Amino acid sequence: METFMKQRPVPKELKILRALKPRIVLPEKDRKRYVNLEKGYEGEVMFDARAEELATDRYILNDLLLVPFKLIQHL
């Protein structure tokens, strides 16, 4: 059974830095950002693999941001 509603996409910024890395020497700030993004994405993919093993009769929605709902009452 396919548990994930959609596959996790590679973040746009990570795609760009992956393309630039072999072509130029990244400034220290960008190099650190690249390493952090790469590690973060790798961790998310590993988590997805683990979640896939554990999930039965569930759906997993990747990259879903839940924002608290605030009811505004006008007087």
Phi and psi in degrees as a GROMACS rama.xvg file:
@    title "Ramachandran Plot"
@    xaxis  label "Phi"
@    yaxis  label "Psi"
@TYPE xy
-78.7534  115.965  GLU-2
-87.215  -36.7049  THR-3
-83.6695  132.407  PHE-4
-72.8818  -31.4377  MET-5
-149.383  150.162  LYS-6
-77.0561  151.789  GLN-7
-73.282  121.706  ARG-8
-80.7527  153.759  PRO-9
-74.7863  127.942  VAL-10
-58.0814  143.922  PRO-11
-56.3437  -44.1637  LYS-12
-62.7624  -37.8832  GLU-13
-67.1713  -39.6861  LEU-14
-58.7584  -44.6709  LYS-15
-64.1154  -47.3052  ILE-16
-65.7112  -34.678  LEU-17
-62.3794  -37.6151  ARG-18
-72.7088  -35.1827  ALA-19
-78.9171  -33.8574  LEU-20
-52.5289  -46.0809  LYS-21
-72.8275  -15.5087  PRO-22
-95.0646  -31.2199  ARG-23
-137.682  164.673  ILE-24
-86.2822  113.819  VAL-25
-71.3029  138.981  LEU-26
-59.2873  154.768  PRO-27
-51.7305  -44.2906  GLU-28
-59.8975  -45.7942  LYS-29
-70.8975  -34.6573  ASP-30
-64.6665  -43.1348  ARG-31
-64.252  -40.9433  LYS-32
-61.9263  -43.4322  ARG-33
-60.0818  -47.6667  TYR-34
-61.1562  -44.078  VAL-35
-63.6728  -43.9233  ASN-36
-63.9066  -42.145  LEU-37
-63.2088  -46.4575  GLU-38
-64.5806  -41.5401  LYS-39
-62.7673  -45.2729  GLY-40
-65.6433  -42.3799  TYR-41
-59.1937  -42.2251  GLU-42
-64.4564  -39.8068  GLY-43
-64.9209  -39.8765  GLU-44
-65.9887  -40.7646  VAL-45
-63.8114  -42.201  MET-46
-61.076  -43.3195  PHE-47
-58.7285  -41.2511  ASP-48
-64.0635  -43.4183  ALA-49
-64.8749  -44.0316  ARG-50
-62.5069  -36.6762  ALA-51
-62.3154  -39.4971  GLU-52
-67.0196  -36.0247  GLU-53
-86.2028  -24.311  LEU-54
-77.4037  127.549  ALA-55
-136.003  130.013  THR-56
55.5116  39.3503  ASP-57
-137.125  157.437  ARG-58
-116.411  141.045  TYR-59
-115.758  127.126  ILE-60
-106.305  106.736  LEU-61
-74.0171  150.186  ASN-62
56.7591  37.9722  ASP-63
-97.4396  121.638  LEU-64
-103.661  119.424  LEU-65
-99.9914  125.218  LEU-66
-110.452  132.337  VAL-67
-60.932  139.261  PRO-68
-89.3647  128.504  PHE-69
-118.583  123.337  LYS-70
-86.2558  122.702  LEU-71
-102.94  121.778  ILE-72
-107.154  128.814  GLN-73
-95.1953  133.767  HIS-74
